[in-house]
Amino acid sequence: MTPGRLAWRLCYELLAAQVRRPEWRFMNYGLSPDALDPPGPAVALDPRDEPDRLCIQLYAHTVHGVPLEGRDVLEVGCGRGGGTEYLARYGGPRSTTGLDFSRSAVALCRRHRRAPGLRFVWGDAQAMPFPDASFDVVVNVESSHCYPSMELFLAEVRRVLRPGGTFAWADLRRADAVPRVRRQLGAAGLTVVSEQDITAGVARALRLDDARKAALVQAWIPRPFRRAIRPFAALEGTPNHTGLTGGDMRYLSARLVAAGPTNG
């Protein structure tokens, strides 16, 4: 694992272990769909979910057009569980499983996230603890940039998907790494149905949410860790914020399907 990826993984583990506030449900950069061309669909939310609207809109975009009702859904890299819980509460799946490499994060999710058919499992994205053909939908949001091997991860996605199943993915990359990730997706043994550059929507969400996130860092993060958390949260002036708002980084989403019966 590269030093950068190791630092991200350690940061995730630290946050789950040290910041146990149940109201902190999401860690993604969010999406402002009206900044996309064409604009993304509006998302109707329960009032209690409104504070996390930008983060939820990234999930809504990623799974847009993917049938979830009555399906078995897996989120790989579930973090603090807000996205997995959102899929379970709003999508009507038969079952929803959140998988994460952080034992602390999985323990936190098991304590605080509730929805019918929802469970959380510890495991590695590159060696998932599930039998072949276990899921109809696999979701992966802003997590794969931490994995040592995108190829191994995609092989596991293909293995656990049922025939006709859907892989819904969204993540950031350096601009010069975009061709490589597109090749990796194209060589995964799945059919790429759609792919979109959503950088403009993510960059706008970062700008809109910066003050709120900065205030939460002050309120929730122990003082010794605040400086280290600022880049993780992509606050203004940090590398990922600058990269996404300035064009040196790109944020992509894609939908891929496994060979077999149409998932529709």
C-alpha positions as CSV (number, residue, x, y, z in Angstrom):
1,M,0.0,0.0,0.0
2,T,1.3,3.5,-0.9
3,P,2.0,5.9,2.0
4,G,-0.9,8.1,0.9
5,R,-3.4,5.3,0.9
6,L,-2.1,4.1,4.3
7,A,-2.6,7.6,5.7
8,W,-6.2,7.6,4.4
9,R,-6.9,4.2,6.0
10,L,-5.4,5.2,9.3
11,C,-7.4,8.4,9.3
12,Y,-10.7,6.5,8.7
13,E,-9.8,4.1,11.6
14,L,-8.9,7.0,13.9
15,L,-12.2,8.9,13.1
16,A,-14.3,5.8,13.8
17,A,-12.5,5.0,17.1
18,Q,-12.2,8.6,18.5
19,V,-15.3,10.4,17.2
20,R,-18.3,8.3,18.1
21,R,-21.0,10.8,17.6
22,P,-23.9,9.0,16.0
23,E,-25.1,12.1,14.2
24,W,-22.0,12.1,12.0
25,R,-23.2,9.7,9.4
26,F,-21.5,10.7,6.1
27,M,-17.9,11.4,5.1
28,N,-18.2,11.9,1.3
29,Y,-17.7,15.3,-0.4
30,G,-21.3,15.6,-1.5
31,L,-22.9,16.7,-4.8
32,S,-24.8,19.7,-5.9
33,P,-26.8,18.2,-8.9
34,D,-27.9,21.6,-10.3
35,A,-24.2,22.2,-11.2
36,L,-24.3,19.3,-13.6
37,D,-25.2,19.4,-17.3
38,P,-27.9,18.4,-17.5
39,P,-28.9,19.0,-13.9
40,G,-29.5,15.9,-11.7
41,P,-32.9,15.0,-10.3
42,A,-34.2,16.5,-7.1
43,V,-34.1,14.3,-4.0
44,A,-37.0,14.2,-1.6
45,L,-35.8,13.7,2.0
46,D,-37.3,13.3,5.4
47,P,-36.6,16.4,7.5
48,R,-34.2,14.6,9.7
49,D,-32.0,13.9,6.7
50,E,-31.8,17.5,5.4
51,P,-28.6,18.4,7.2
52,D,-26.9,15.7,5.1
53,R,-28.6,16.6,1.9
54,L,-25.4,17.2,-0.1
55,C,-23.8,13.9,0.9
56,I,-27.1,12.0,0.3
57,Q,-27.4,13.6,-3.2
58,L,-24.1,11.9,-4.1
59,Y,-25.6,8.6,-3.3
60,A,-28.9,9.4,-5.0
61,H,-26.9,10.3,-8.2
62,T,-24.7,7.1,-8.0
63,V,-27.7,4.8,-7.8
64,H,-30.1,6.8,-10.0
65,G,-31.8,4.4,-12.5
66,V,-30.6,1.3,-10.5
67,P,-33.6,-0.8,-9.3
68,L,-33.1,-1.4,-5.5
69,E,-36.6,-2.5,-4.4
70,G,-36.7,-6.1,-3.4
71,R,-33.0,-6.6,-4.2
72,D,-30.0,-7.6,-2.1
73,V,-27.7,-4.6,-2.0
74,L,-24.1,-4.3,-0.8
75,E,-22.2,-1.1,-0.1
76,V,-18.4,-1.6,-0.1
77,G,-16.6,1.0,2.0
78,C,-19.6,2.0,4.1
79,G,-17.7,4.2,6.6
80,R,-20.0,5.5,9.3
81,G,-23.0,3.9,7.6
82,G,-25.1,6.9,6.6
83,G,-25.1,5.9,2.9
84,T,-25.9,2.3,3.6
85,E,-28.7,3.3,5.9
86,Y,-30.0,5.7,3.2
87,L,-30.1,3.0,0.6
88,A,-32.0,0.7,3.0
89,R,-34.5,3.3,4.1
90,Y,-35.3,4.9,0.8
91,G,-34.6,2.2,-1.8
92,G,-36.8,-0.6,-0.4
93,P,-34.3,-3.4,-0.9
94,R,-34.8,-6.9,0.5
95,S,-31.5,-6.7,2.3
96,T,-28.7,-4.1,2.6
97,T,-25.2,-4.9,3.7
98,G,-22.5,-2.4,4.6
99,L,-18.9,-3.7,4.4
100,D,-15.9,-1.8,5.8
101,F,-12.2,-2.5,6.6
102,S,-12.4,-0.5,9.8
103,R,-13.6,-2.6,12.7
104,S,-14.3,0.6,14.7
105,A,-16.5,1.9,11.9
106,V,-18.4,-1.4,11.7
107,A,-19.0,-1.4,15.4
108,L,-20.3,2.2,15.3
109,C,-22.6,1.3,12.4
110,R,-24.0,-1.7,14.3
111,R,-24.7,0.5,17.3
112,H,-26.5,3.4,15.6
113,R,-27.8,2.6,12.1
114,R,-31.2,1.1,11.8
115,A,-33.4,0.0,8.9
116,P,-35.3,-3.1,7.8
117,G,-32.9,-5.8,6.5
118,L,-29.8,-3.7,7.3
119,R,-26.5,-5.3,8.6
120,F,-22.8,-4.3,8.7
121,V,-19.9,-6.7,8.2
122,W,-16.1,-6.3,8.6
123,G,-14.1,-7.2,5.6
124,D,-11.6,-6.3,2.8
125,A,-12.9,-4.9,-0.5
126,Q,-10.3,-7.0,-2.2
127,A,-11.3,-10.3,-0.5
128,M,-15.0,-9.9,0.4
129,P,-16.4,-12.4,2.9
130,F,-19.4,-13.4,0.8
131,P,-20.1,-16.3,-1.5
132,D,-20.2,-15.9,-5.3
133,A,-23.3,-14.3,-6.8
134,S,-24.6,-12.9,-3.4
135,F,-25.9,-9.5,-4.4
136,D,-28.0,-7.8,-7.1
137,V,-26.4,-4.4,-6.6
138,V,-23.0,-3.4,-5.4
139,V,-22.4,0.3,-4.5
140,N,-19.0,2.0,-3.9
141,V,-18.9,5.7,-3.1
142,E,-15.7,7.7,-2.6
143,S,-13.8,4.7,-1.3
144,S,-11.9,2.9,-4.1
145,H,-9.1,5.5,-4.1
146,C,-7.9,4.0,-0.8
147,Y,-7.6,0.4,-2.2
148,P,-4.1,-1.0,-3.0
149,S,-5.5,-2.7,-6.2
150,M,-8.5,-1.4,-8.2
151,E,-8.2,-4.5,-10.3
152,L,-8.6,-6.9,-7.4
153,F,-11.5,-4.9,-6.1
154,L,-13.3,-5.0,-9.4
155,A,-12.7,-8.8,-9.7
156,E,-14.4,-9.2,-6.3
157,V,-17.3,-7.0,-7.4
158,R,-17.8,-9.2,-10.5
159,R,-17.6,-12.3,-8.3
160,V,-20.2,-11.3,-5.7
161,L,-22.7,-9.9,-8.3
162,R,-25.5,-12.1,-9.6
163,P,-26.0,-12.4,-13.4
164,G,-27.6,-9.1,-14.5
165,G,-26.5,-7.3,-11.3
166,T,-25.4,-3.7,-11.2
167,F,-22.2,-2.0,-10.0
168,A,-22.8,1.7,-9.1
169,W,-19.5,3.6,-8.5
170,A,-18.4,7.1,-7.8
171,D,-14.9,8.4,-6.8
172,L,-12.2,11.0,-7.3
173,R,-8.9,10.6,-9.2
174,R,-6.1,12.9,-10.3
175,A,-6.9,14.2,-13.7
176,D,-3.9,12.4,-15.2
177,A,-5.2,9.1,-13.7
178,V,-8.7,9.3,-15.3
179,P,-7.7,7.3,-18.4
180,R,-6.3,4.5,-16.2
181,V,-9.4,4.2,-14.1
182,R,-11.5,4.1,-17.2
183,R,-9.4,1.3,-18.6
184,Q,-9.8,-0.5,-15.3
185,L,-13.5,-0.2,-15.4
186,G,-13.6,-1.3,-19.0
187,A,-11.5,-4.4,-18.3
188,A,-13.5,-5.5,-15.2
189,G,-15.6,-8.1,-17.0
190,L,-18.7,-5.9,-16.7
191,T,-20.5,-3.8,-19.3
192,V,-20.1,-0.1,-18.8
193,V,-23.6,1.3,-19.2
194,S,-22.9,4.9,-18.3
195,E,-20.1,7.1,-17.1
196,Q,-20.2,10.8,-16.1
197,D,-17.7,13.4,-15.0
198,I,-19.5,15.0,-12.0
199,T,-16.6,17.2,-10.8
200,A,-18.6,20.5,-11.2
201,G,-21.3,19.2,-8.9
202,V,-18.8,17.9,-6.3
203,A,-16.8,21.1,-6.4
204,R,-19.9,23.2,-5.8
205,A,-20.9,21.0,-2.9
206,L,-17.5,21.5,-1.3
207,R,-17.9,25.2,-1.6
208,L,-21.5,25.2,-0.3
209,D,-20.6,22.9,2.7
210,D,-17.2,24.3,3.7
211,A,-18.4,26.5,6.5
212,R,-20.6,23.8,8.0
213,K,-17.9,21.2,7.9
214,A,-15.3,23.5,9.3
215,A,-17.6,24.3,12.3
216,L,-18.2,20.5,12.8
217,V,-14.5,19.9,12.8
218,Q,-14.1,22.5,15.6
219,A,-17.1,21.0,17.5
220,W,-16.5,17.3,17.1
221,I,-12.9,16.6,16.5
222,P,-10.5,16.5,19.5
223,R,-8.0,19.4,19.3
224,P,-4.9,17.3,18.6
225,F,-6.5,15.9,15.4
226,R,-8.1,18.9,13.9
227,R,-5.2,19.9,11.6
228,A,-4.9,16.4,10.3
229,I,-8.6,16.1,9.6
230,R,-8.8,19.3,7.5
231,P,-7.4,17.6,4.3
232,F,-9.6,14.5,5.0
233,A,-12.7,16.7,5.0
234,A,-11.4,18.6,1.9
235,L,-11.8,22.0,3.5
236,E,-10.9,25.1,1.6
237,G,-7.2,25.4,1.0
238,T,-6.5,21.6,1.3
239,P,-5.2,19.6,-1.7
240,N,-8.4,17.8,-2.7
241,H,-10.5,20.9,-2.3
242,T,-8.0,22.9,-4.5
243,G,-7.7,20.0,-7.0
244,L,-11.4,19.5,-7.5
245,T,-12.3,23.2,-7.7
246,G,-9.2,24.0,-9.8
247,G,-9.3,21.0,-12.3
248,D,-6.3,19.0,-11.2
249,M,-8.6,16.3,-9.9
250,R,-11.7,14.8,-11.4
251,Y,-14.7,13.1,-9.8
252,L,-16.4,10.3,-11.9
253,S,-19.4,8.2,-11.6
254,A,-20.3,5.0,-13.5
255,R,-22.8,2.2,-13.8
256,L,-21.8,-1.3,-14.9
257,V,-23.7,-4.5,-15.3
258,A,-22.8,-8.1,-15.1
259,A,-23.6,-10.5,-18.0
260,G,-27.0,-12.3,-17.6
261,P,-30.7,-11.4,-17.3
262,T,-31.5,-7.7,-17.6
263,N,-31.5,-6.0,-14.2
264,G,-34.6,-4.0,-14.7
